[in-house]
Amino acid sequence: MDQFTINLLFVGASFALYIGIAIWARAGSTSEFYAAGRGIHPVTNGMATAADWMSAASFISMAGLIAFTGYDNSTYLMGWTGGYVLLALLLAPYLRKFGKYTVSEFIGDRFYSPTARMVAVISLLVASLTYVIGQMTGVGVAFGRFLEVSNTAGLLIGACVVFAYAVFGGMKGVTYTQVAQYVVLIMAYTIPAVFISLQLTGNPIPGLGLFGNVESGEPLLAKLDQIVAELGFNEYTAHHGDTFNMVLFTLSLMIGTAGLPHVIMRFFTVPRVADARWSAGWALVFIALLYLTAPAVGAMARLNITEQFWPNGTGGEAVSVEQIETDPAYDWMATWQQTGLLGWEDKNGDGRIQYYNDANPAMQERAAANGWEGNELTNFNRDILVLANPEIANLPGWVIGLVAAGGLAAALSTAAGLLLAISSAVSHDLIKGQLNPNISEKGELLSARIAMAVAIAVATYLGLNPPGFAAQTVALAFGLAAASIFPALMMGIFTKVNNKGAVAGMLSGLIVTLIYIFLHKGWFFIPDTNSFTDANPLLGTVQSTSFGAVGALINFAVAFTVSKMTSPIPQEIEELVESVRVPRGAGAAQDH
């Protein structure tokens, strides 16, 4: 059976499973559509939350980022897992006790302000739409490679699948579908890692294999450090970045994770307040299975790729063009070259492909001595690493098919969660909360499904025609959530900040963060961007991806200042805050 047929079987079977679950778990009320009837078990909810969180970025991109940067990109692991600690300890149980359906509804009621609710809706929509673009684009890329269709066709197929199980199933259907997607994606991630760890170190546990010895008897990480250093790259295990921005970026990811609405919504689905805390704990366990494997996947893939280009060691000769064209071990290169995500060129005509860091002065001297004319691996998109890894390691065809299904599961699960958050904001917070408060439950359920369908159409369009800056600011959604939503939730639970302070804080954090990112990226029409940046040293100090933490501090500062200068919160709101914070009655479910 050829590889295309195997891929088709795995992907088709997984899609049939998702749609079947959605039909079985079809939402029949607004409570089931928004919060799955508040009847999800903590373990089930933890697994669904893990799938909701582990998007195409976690499954496809993270190992590639670690592989080609090394230690410094452990910030992604620390930030994204740390965010769940914040959720478990500081947000999830209190938000569940408040008993609302959406983040925006909590902010509107706690700060007794329709304006606060609308600002929260705007922040949610901006962050969620930015995030969902990458998920839908990832669906198109994965389909294009494994099902041999165009990117456009792949994206449209993926949108139809999401439509089938999200529009009709709502949160109830999405929850059980995400449980199935978690099982698919974690198997697709760990099984190839186990194979590769056994190949390189003889250890079936990738995390332990990372610290084991390769066939030559050298520690894997020591060998990898040596090879990449000899090719002019930074040592894999060394810290060579900006510590200040590393700390800020980790903090931005943490509070951005804790402020992303599609994650927070999952904690409204459990029966009791205590279950919300347990859900976050179980989510951490399920996420850890992938996140503890990712560093091993990155390191082992980097070692495999480097050794394929220098099969006799870095002191020998690079791989020949003839070997790439005739040796089955290099078939993966021709396959990925067709996608445009991998490219090489024999620049000096010596019949070999030299892969090295041609910006390194020492390597420039070596290149001159050997007649090399620059790095000849002209394109290696880091996002292909996890998907190409089984092919690079020459694993069985069924493993490659499983990885195809896993990559799509990761992208679709998060896309569904984001689209549900967008739909809930439009139908529950905008239509019912502002435009038509007297709408019937049947009418609200219909509007929720229509809003979901429109959100899928918009996300598909943006995936087909992404804004120019979308690929440049993967962390923009985290920065926006960190600067706008997270501080409002924290202040709503633990302080007596009033409505004016909350609105001023959210707007300040959101606007300042957006302006900073646009200035840092040079997207404003400033005649001389370099002169402007030179005159504003802050733009060169704090990276745009790290600014979410600064935006959050601005939000807190403005909110407290404005609140102190204006009237205190009403007595009933003060009592509400106390009732949410105090554990009394925490074991009982609170109806909406």
C-alpha positions as CSV (number, residue, x, y, z in Angstrom):
1,M,0.0,0.0,0.0
2,D,1.4,3.4,-1.0
3,Q,2.0,6.2,1.5
4,F,-0.8,8.4,0.0
5,T,-3.4,5.6,0.7
6,I,-2.1,5.1,4.2
7,N,-2.3,8.8,4.9
8,L,-5.8,8.9,3.5
9,L,-7.0,6.0,5.7
10,F,-5.6,7.5,8.9
11,V,-6.9,11.0,8.2
12,G,-10.3,9.8,6.9
13,A,-10.8,7.5,9.9
14,S,-10.0,10.3,12.4
15,F,-12.4,12.7,10.7
16,A,-15.2,10.1,10.6
17,L,-14.6,9.6,14.4
18,Y,-14.9,13.4,15.1
19,I,-18.1,13.8,13.1
20,G,-19.6,10.7,14.7
21,I,-18.9,12.0,18.1
22,A,-20.4,15.4,17.2
23,I,-23.7,13.7,16.1
24,W,-23.8,11.7,19.3
25,A,-23.1,14.7,21.5
26,R,-25.3,17.3,19.6
27,A,-26.1,20.3,21.8
28,G,-29.8,20.8,22.5
29,S,-29.7,23.9,24.7
30,T,-27.7,27.0,25.2
31,S,-26.2,25.5,28.4
32,E,-25.0,22.5,26.3
33,F,-23.7,24.8,23.5
34,Y,-21.8,27.2,25.8
35,A,-20.8,25.0,28.7
36,A,-21.6,21.4,27.8
37,G,-24.4,21.4,30.4
38,R,-21.8,21.8,33.2
39,G,-21.6,18.0,33.3
40,I,-18.0,17.2,32.2
41,H,-15.8,15.1,34.4
42,P,-12.5,16.7,35.5
43,V,-10.4,14.1,33.8
44,T,-12.4,14.3,30.6
45,N,-12.2,18.1,30.8
46,G,-8.5,18.0,31.5
47,M,-7.9,15.9,28.3
48,A,-10.2,18.2,26.2
49,T,-8.4,21.3,27.6
50,A,-5.0,19.8,26.7
51,A,-6.2,19.2,23.1
52,D,-7.7,22.7,23.0
53,W,-4.4,24.2,24.1
54,M,-2.0,22.0,22.2
55,S,-2.5,23.7,18.8
56,A,-0.5,23.5,15.6
57,A,2.0,25.7,17.3
58,S,2.7,23.1,20.0
59,F,2.5,20.0,17.8
60,I,4.1,21.3,14.6
61,S,6.2,24.4,15.5
62,M,7.5,24.1,19.0
63,A,10.0,21.2,18.4
64,G,11.3,23.0,15.3
65,L,11.8,26.2,17.3
66,I,13.7,24.2,20.0
67,A,15.7,22.2,17.4
68,F,17.1,25.2,15.6
69,T,17.7,27.5,18.6
70,G,18.2,25.0,21.5
71,Y,18.1,25.9,25.2
72,D,16.8,29.4,24.8
73,N,13.5,28.3,23.3
74,S,12.7,26.4,26.4
75,T,10.8,29.6,27.2
76,Y,7.9,28.2,25.3
77,L,7.7,25.2,27.5
78,M,8.1,27.2,30.7
79,G,5.6,29.9,29.7
80,W,2.9,27.7,28.3
81,T,2.9,25.3,31.2
82,G,3.4,28.0,33.8
83,G,0.2,29.6,32.5
84,Y,-1.8,26.5,33.6
85,V,-0.4,26.8,37.1
86,L,-1.8,30.4,37.2
87,L,-5.1,29.1,35.9
88,A,-5.3,26.3,38.5
89,L,-4.4,28.5,41.5
90,L,-5.7,31.9,40.7
91,L,-8.5,31.9,38.1
92,A,-10.3,28.6,37.2
93,P,-12.0,27.8,40.6
94,Y,-13.2,31.4,41.1
95,L,-14.5,31.9,37.6
96,R,-16.4,28.6,37.9
97,K,-17.9,29.7,41.2
98,F,-19.1,32.9,39.6
99,G,-21.3,30.7,37.4
100,K,-21.2,32.5,34.0
101,Y,-20.8,31.1,30.5
102,T,-18.2,33.5,29.1
103,V,-15.2,35.5,30.1
104,S,-16.8,38.7,28.8
105,E,-19.9,38.0,30.9
106,F,-17.9,37.7,34.1
107,I,-16.1,41.0,33.4
108,G,-19.3,42.8,32.5
109,D,-21.1,41.6,35.7
110,R,-18.2,42.0,38.0
111,F,-17.4,45.5,36.9
112,Y,-21.2,46.3,36.6
113,S,-20.6,47.8,33.2
114,P,-21.8,47.0,29.6
115,T,-18.8,49.0,28.4
116,A,-16.4,46.7,30.3
117,R,-18.2,43.7,28.7
118,M,-17.8,45.2,25.2
119,V,-14.2,46.0,25.7
120,A,-13.6,42.4,26.8
121,V,-15.5,41.2,23.7
122,I,-13.3,43.3,21.5
123,S,-10.1,42.0,23.2
124,L,-11.4,38.4,22.9
125,L,-12.2,38.8,19.2
126,V,-8.9,40.4,18.3
127,A,-6.8,37.8,20.2
128,S,-8.9,34.8,19.0
129,L,-9.0,35.8,15.4
130,T,-5.3,36.3,15.3
131,Y,-4.7,32.9,16.9
132,V,-7.2,31.1,14.6
133,I,-5.5,32.3,11.4
134,G,-2.5,30.2,12.2
135,Q,-4.6,27.1,13.0
136,M,-6.5,27.2,9.7
137,T,-3.4,27.9,7.7
138,G,-1.7,25.0,9.4
139,V,-4.6,22.7,8.3
140,G,-4.0,23.7,4.7
141,V,-0.3,23.1,4.9
142,A,-0.7,19.6,6.5
143,F,-3.4,18.6,4.0
144,G,-1.3,19.9,1.1
145,R,1.6,17.7,2.1
146,F,-0.1,14.4,3.2
147,L,-3.2,14.3,1.0
148,E,-1.5,15.8,-2.1
149,V,-4.1,18.5,-2.6
150,S,-3.6,22.3,-2.9
151,N,-3.4,24.4,0.2
152,T,-6.7,26.0,-0.6
153,A,-8.5,22.6,-1.0
154,G,-7.0,21.4,2.2
155,L,-8.1,24.4,4.2
156,L,-11.6,24.2,2.8
157,I,-11.9,20.5,3.7
158,G,-10.7,21.2,7.2
159,A,-13.2,24.1,7.6
160,C,-16.0,21.7,6.5
161,V,-15.0,19.2,9.2
162,V,-14.9,21.9,11.9
163,F,-18.3,23.1,10.7
164,A,-19.7,19.6,11.0
165,Y,-18.8,19.0,14.6
166,A,-18.6,22.5,16.1
167,V,-21.7,24.2,14.7
168,F,-24.1,21.4,15.8
169,G,-22.2,20.1,18.8
170,G,-21.3,23.3,20.5
171,M,-19.2,23.0,23.6
172,K,-20.6,19.6,24.3
173,G,-19.7,18.2,20.9
174,V,-16.4,20.0,20.9
175,T,-15.4,18.6,24.3
176,Y,-15.8,15.0,23.4
177,T,-14.3,15.5,20.0
178,Q,-11.3,17.1,21.6
179,V,-10.9,14.1,23.9
180,A,-10.6,11.9,20.7
181,Q,-8.3,14.5,19.2
182,Y,-6.0,14.4,22.2
183,V,-5.6,10.6,22.0
184,V,-4.8,10.9,18.3
185,L,-2.3,13.8,18.6
186,I,-0.4,12.4,21.7
187,M,0.0,9.0,20.0
188,A,1.1,10.7,16.8
189,Y,3.7,12.8,18.7
190,T,5.1,10.2,21.1
191,I,5.2,7.0,18.9
192,P,7.7,8.5,16.4
193,A,9.7,9.9,19.3
194,V,9.9,6.4,20.9
195,F,11.1,4.9,17.6
196,I,13.8,7.6,17.1
197,S,15.0,7.5,20.7
198,L,15.4,3.7,20.3
199,Q,17.3,4.2,17.1
200,L,19.8,6.7,18.5
201,T,20.2,5.8,22.2
202,G,18.4,2.4,22.7
203,N,16.1,4.1,25.3
204,P,12.4,3.9,24.6
205,I,11.6,7.0,26.7
206,P,12.5,10.0,24.6
207,G,13.0,12.3,27.6
208,L,15.6,9.9,29.1
209,G,17.1,9.2,25.7
210,L,17.9,12.9,25.4
211,F,20.4,12.4,28.2
212,G,21.6,9.0,27.0
213,N,24.5,8.0,24.8
214,V,24.5,7.5,21.0
215,E,26.0,4.5,19.3
216,S,29.5,6.0,19.5
217,G,29.2,6.1,23.3
218,E,29.1,9.9,23.5
219,P,26.3,11.7,25.3
220,L,23.7,12.7,22.8
221,L,23.6,16.4,23.8
222,A,27.4,16.6,23.9
223,K,27.7,15.2,20.4
224,L,25.0,17.6,19.2
225,D,26.8,20.6,20.8
226,Q,30.0,19.5,19.1
227,I,28.6,19.1,15.6
228,V,26.6,22.3,15.5
229,A,29.5,24.3,17.0
230,E,31.9,22.8,14.3
231,L,29.4,24.1,11.6
232,G,29.5,27.6,13.1
233,F,26.2,27.5,15.0
234,N,25.7,28.3,18.6
235,E,26.0,25.3,21.0
236,Y,22.7,23.7,21.4
237,T,22.7,23.6,25.3
238,A,24.3,27.1,25.7
239,H,22.4,30.3,26.6
240,H,23.2,32.9,24.1
241,G,20.2,35.1,24.0
242,D,18.9,38.2,25.8
243,T,18.1,37.2,29.4
244,F,15.9,40.3,30.0
245,N,13.6,39.5,27.0
246,M,13.7,35.8,27.8
247,V,12.2,36.5,31.2
248,L,9.6,39.0,29.8
249,F,8.7,36.6,27.0
250,T,8.2,33.7,29.5
251,L,6.0,35.9,31.7
252,S,4.0,37.1,28.6
253,L,3.3,33.5,27.6
254,M,2.3,32.6,31.2
255,I,-0.2,35.4,31.7
256,G,-1.3,35.2,28.1
257,T,-2.1,31.5,28.5
258,A,-4.1,32.3,31.6
259,G,-6.0,35.1,29.8
260,L,-6.9,33.3,26.5
261,P,-10.7,32.9,26.5
262,H,-10.9,29.6,24.7
263,V,-8.9,28.0,27.5
264,I,-10.8,29.7,30.3
265,M,-14.2,28.7,28.8
266,R,-13.3,25.0,29.4
267,F,-13.5,25.5,33.2
268,F,-17.2,26.6,33.0
269,T,-18.1,23.0,31.9
270,V,-17.5,21.1,35.1
271,P,-20.2,20.4,37.8
272,R,-18.4,21.9,40.8
273,V,-15.9,24.6,41.7
274,A,-13.4,22.0,43.0
275,D,-13.6,20.2,39.6
276,A,-12.3,23.3,37.9
277,R,-9.1,23.1,39.9
278,W,-8.8,19.4,39.2
279,S,-9.4,20.0,35.5
280,A,-6.4,22.4,35.4
281,G,-4.3,19.8,37.2
282,W,-5.2,17.0,34.8
283,A,-4.7,19.3,31.8
284,L,-1.1,19.9,33.1
285,V,-0.6,16.1,33.3
286,F,-1.8,15.5,29.7
287,I,0.1,18.5,28.3
288,A,3.3,17.4,30.1
289,L,3.2,14.1,28.1
290,L,3.9,16.2,24.9
291,Y,5.9,19.0,26.4
292,L,8.4,16.6,28.1
293,T,8.8,14.9,24.8
294,A,9.3,18.0,22.7
295,P,12.9,18.8,23.7
296,A,13.9,15.2,22.8
297,V,12.1,15.4,19.5
298,G,13.9,18.7,18.7
299,A,17.4,17.6,19.7
300,M,17.2,14.2,18.0
301,A,15.8,15.7,14.8
302,R,18.5,18.3,14.7
303,L,21.2,15.6,15.1
304,N,19.6,13.4,12.4
305,I,19.3,16.3,9.9
306,T,22.9,17.4,10.5
307,E,24.3,13.9,10.1
308,Q,22.3,13.5,6.9
309,F,24.1,16.5,5.4
310,W,27.5,15.4,6.9
311,P,27.2,11.6,6.8
312,N,31.0,11.1,7.6
313,G,31.1,13.8,10.3
314,T,31.8,17.5,9.9
315,G,35.4,16.9,9.2
316,G,34.5,14.9,6.1
317,E,32.6,15.7,2.9
318,A,29.0,17.0,2.7
319,V,26.3,14.8,1.1
320,S,26.5,14.6,-2.7
321,V,23.7,15.7,-5.0
322,E,23.8,12.2,-6.6
323,Q,23.1,10.6,-3.2
324,I,20.2,12.9,-2.5
325,E,18.7,12.0,-5.9
326,T,19.3,8.2,-5.7
327,D,19.4,7.1,-2.0
328,P,16.0,6.2,-0.6
329,A,17.1,7.7,2.8
330,Y,16.8,11.1,1.1
331,D,13.4,10.7,-0.5
332,W,11.9,12.9,2.2
333,M,13.8,15.9,0.8
334,A,12.3,15.5,-2.7
335,T,8.8,15.2,-1.1
336,W,9.2,18.3,1.0
337,Q,10.8,20.3,-1.8
338,Q,7.6,20.0,-3.7
339,T,5.8,22.0,-0.9
340,G,8.2,24.9,-1.2
341,L,9.2,24.5,2.5
342,L,12.6,22.9,1.8
343,G,15.2,23.9,-0.8
344,W,18.9,23.4,-1.6
345,E,21.3,24.6,-4.3
346,D,24.8,23.5,-5.4
347,K,26.1,27.0,-5.6
348,N,29.8,26.2,-6.2
349,G,29.1,23.3,-8.6
350,D,31.1,20.7,-6.7
351,G,28.3,18.2,-6.7
352,R,27.7,18.5,-2.9
353,I,25.4,20.4,-0.6
354,Q,27.3,22.2,2.2
355,Y,25.1,23.0,5.2
356,Y,26.7,25.5,7.7
357,N,26.4,28.9,9.2
358,D,27.9,31.2,6.6
359,A,27.5,34.3,8.9
360,N,30.1,32.9,11.3
361,P,33.6,34.4,10.6
362,A,35.4,31.1,11.4
363,M,33.2,29.3,8.9
364,Q,33.8,32.0,6.3
365,E,37.5,31.2,6.5
366,R,36.8,27.5,6.3
367,A,34.5,28.1,3.3
368,A,37.1,30.2,1.5
369,A,39.7,27.5,2.0
370,N,37.4,24.8,0.6
371,G,35.9,26.8,-2.2
372,W,32.4,26.9,-0.7
373,E,30.1,29.8,-1.7
374,G,27.7,29.9,1.1
375,N,25.2,27.7,2.9
376,E,23.6,25.5,0.3
377,L,20.6,24.4,2.4
378,T,18.7,27.5,1.1
379,N,15.4,26.8,2.8
380,F,14.4,24.7,5.8
381,N,11.0,25.8,7.2
382,R,11.1,24.9,10.9
383,D,7.4,24.0,10.9
384,I,8.1,20.9,8.8
385,L,10.3,19.3,11.4
386,V,7.8,17.2,13.4
387,L,5.9,16.2,10.2
388,A,9.1,15.3,8.3
389,N,10.8,13.6,11.3
390,P,9.4,10.1,10.7
391,E,10.5,10.3,7.1
392,I,14.0,11.5,8.0
393,A,14.3,8.6,10.4
394,N,12.9,6.2,7.7
395,L,10.1,5.0,10.0
396,P,7.2,2.8,8.8
397,G,4.5,4.2,6.6
398,W,1.8,3.8,9.2
399,V,3.8,6.1,11.6
400,I,3.9,8.8,8.9
401,G,0.1,8.4,8.4
402,L,-0.5,8.7,12.2
403,V,1.6,11.9,12.3
404,A,-0.5,13.3,9.5
405,A,-3.7,12.7,11.5
406,G,-2.1,14.0,14.7
407,G,-1.0,17.3,13.1
408,L,-4.5,17.9,11.7
409,A,-6.0,17.0,15.1
410,A,-3.9,19.5,16.9
411,A,-4.8,22.3,14.5
412,L,-8.5,21.4,14.3
413,S,-9.0,21.0,18.1
414,T,-7.7,24.5,18.9
415,A,-9.5,26.0,15.9
416,A,-12.8,24.6,17.2
417,G,-12.1,26.0,20.7
418,L,-11.2,29.4,19.4
419,L,-14.2,29.5,17.0
420,L,-16.5,28.5,19.9
421,A,-15.1,31.4,22.0
422,I,-15.7,33.8,19.1
423,S,-19.3,32.4,18.6
424,S,-20.1,32.7,22.3
425,A,-18.8,36.3,22.4
426,V,-21.0,37.3,19.5
427,S,-24.2,35.4,20.4
428,H,-24.2,35.6,24.2
429,D,-22.3,38.8,25.0
430,L,-23.2,40.9,22.0
431,I,-26.6,39.7,20.8
432,K,-28.2,38.6,24.1
433,G,-26.1,40.9,26.3
434,Q,-26.5,44.1,24.3
435,L,-28.7,44.0,21.2
436,N,-31.6,41.7,22.1
437,P,-31.7,40.8,25.9
438,N,-35.2,39.2,25.5
439,I,-34.2,36.7,22.9
440,S,-35.6,33.2,23.6
441,E,-33.3,30.2,24.3
442,K,-34.1,28.7,21.0
443,G,-33.3,32.0,19.2
444,E,-30.1,32.3,21.1
445,L,-29.1,28.8,20.2
446,L,-29.8,29.5,16.5
447,S,-27.8,32.8,16.7
448,A,-24.9,30.9,18.3
449,R,-24.8,28.4,15.5
450,I,-25.1,31.1,12.9
451,A,-22.3,33.1,14.6
452,M,-20.2,29.9,14.6
453,A,-20.8,29.4,10.9
454,V,-19.9,33.0,10.1
455,A,-16.8,32.7,12.3
456,I,-15.6,29.6,10.4
457,A,-16.2,31.4,7.1
458,V,-14.1,34.4,8.3
459,A,-11.4,32.2,9.7
460,T,-11.2,30.3,6.4
461,Y,-11.0,33.5,4.4
462,L,-8.2,34.8,6.6
463,G,-6.4,31.4,6.4
464,L,-6.6,31.6,2.6
465,N,-5.6,35.3,2.6
466,P,-3.6,35.9,5.8
467,P,-2.6,39.5,6.7
468,G,1.0,40.2,5.9
469,F,1.9,40.4,9.6
470,A,0.1,37.2,10.8
471,A,3.1,34.9,10.3
472,Q,5.4,37.4,11.9
473,T,3.6,37.7,15.2
474,V,2.7,34.2,16.4
475,A,2.8,35.5,20.0
476,L,0.5,38.5,19.3
477,A,-2.6,36.7,20.6
478,F,-0.7,36.0,23.8
479,G,0.4,39.6,24.2
480,L,-3.1,40.9,23.6
481,A,-4.7,38.5,26.1
482,A,-1.9,39.2,28.6
483,A,-2.3,42.9,28.3
484,S,-6.1,43.1,28.3
485,I,-8.0,40.1,29.6
486,F,-5.7,38.6,32.3
487,P,-5.4,41.7,34.5
488,A,-9.1,42.3,34.3
489,L,-9.8,38.8,35.6
490,M,-7.2,39.1,38.4
491,M,-8.5,42.4,39.5
492,G,-12.1,41.2,39.3
493,I,-11.4,38.4,41.6
494,F,-8.9,39.7,44.1
495,T,-9.3,43.5,44.2
496,K,-12.0,46.2,44.6
497,V,-11.2,48.0,41.4
498,N,-14.3,49.8,40.0
499,N,-15.8,49.8,36.5
500,K,-14.0,53.0,35.3
501,G,-10.7,51.6,36.4
502,A,-11.3,48.3,34.7
503,V,-12.3,49.8,31.4
504,A,-9.4,52.3,31.4
505,G,-7.0,49.5,32.3
506,M,-8.1,47.2,29.6
507,L,-8.2,49.9,26.9
508,S,-4.7,51.1,27.9
509,G,-3.2,47.6,27.9
510,L,-4.8,46.7,24.6
511,I,-4.0,49.9,22.7
512,V,-0.5,50.4,24.0
513,T,0.4,46.8,23.2
514,L,-1.0,47.0,19.7
515,I,0.8,50.3,19.0
516,Y,4.1,49.0,20.4
517,I,3.9,45.9,18.2
518,F,3.1,47.9,15.1
519,L,5.9,50.4,15.8
520,H,8.4,47.6,16.6
521,K,7.5,45.8,13.4
522,G,7.6,49.0,11.3
523,W,4.0,48.6,10.2
524,F,3.1,52.3,10.7
525,F,3.8,54.5,7.8
526,I,6.8,56.4,9.3
527,P,9.1,57.9,6.6
528,D,12.3,56.8,8.3
529,T,11.6,53.7,10.5
530,N,15.3,53.3,11.4
531,S,15.7,56.9,12.6
532,F,12.4,56.6,14.6
533,T,13.6,53.3,16.3
534,D,17.0,54.8,17.0
535,A,15.4,57.8,18.7
536,N,13.2,55.5,20.9
537,P,15.6,53.0,22.5
538,L,12.7,51.1,24.2
539,L,11.8,49.7,20.8
540,G,15.2,48.0,20.6
541,T,15.1,46.8,24.2
542,V,11.8,45.0,24.5
543,Q,10.9,42.6,21.7
544,S,7.3,42.8,20.4
545,T,6.7,39.2,21.5
546,S,7.7,40.1,25.1
547,F,5.7,43.3,25.4
548,G,2.5,41.6,26.7
549,A,4.0,41.5,30.2
550,V,4.6,45.3,30.0
551,G,1.1,45.9,28.6
552,A,-0.3,44.0,31.6
553,L,1.7,46.2,34.1
554,I,0.3,49.3,32.3
555,N,-3.2,47.8,32.6
556,F,-2.8,47.2,36.3
557,A,-1.3,50.6,37.0
558,V,-4.0,52.6,35.0
559,A,-6.8,50.5,36.5
560,F,-5.7,51.1,40.1
561,T,-5.0,54.8,39.5
562,V,-8.3,55.5,37.9
563,S,-10.2,53.5,40.5
564,K,-8.6,55.4,43.4
565,M,-9.6,58.7,41.7
566,T,-13.2,57.7,41.2
567,S,-16.1,56.3,43.3
568,P,-15.7,53.0,45.1
569,I,-17.6,49.9,43.9
570,P,-21.2,49.4,45.1
571,Q,-21.8,47.4,48.2
572,E,-23.5,44.5,46.3
573,I,-20.5,44.2,44.0
574,E,-18.2,44.1,47.1
575,E,-20.3,41.3,48.5
576,L,-20.2,39.5,45.2
577,V,-16.4,39.7,45.1
578,E,-16.2,38.3,48.7
579,S,-18.6,35.5,47.9
580,V,-16.4,34.5,44.9
581,R,-13.2,34.6,46.8
582,V,-14.3,32.9,50.0
583,P,-14.4,29.1,49.8
584,R,-17.8,28.9,51.7
585,G,-20.1,26.7,49.6
586,A,-17.4,26.0,47.1
587,G,-18.5,22.4,46.6
588,A,-21.9,23.2,45.3
589,A,-22.7,23.9,41.7
590,Q,-24.1,27.3,41.0
591,D,-26.7,27.6,38.3
592,H,-26.6,30.4,35.7
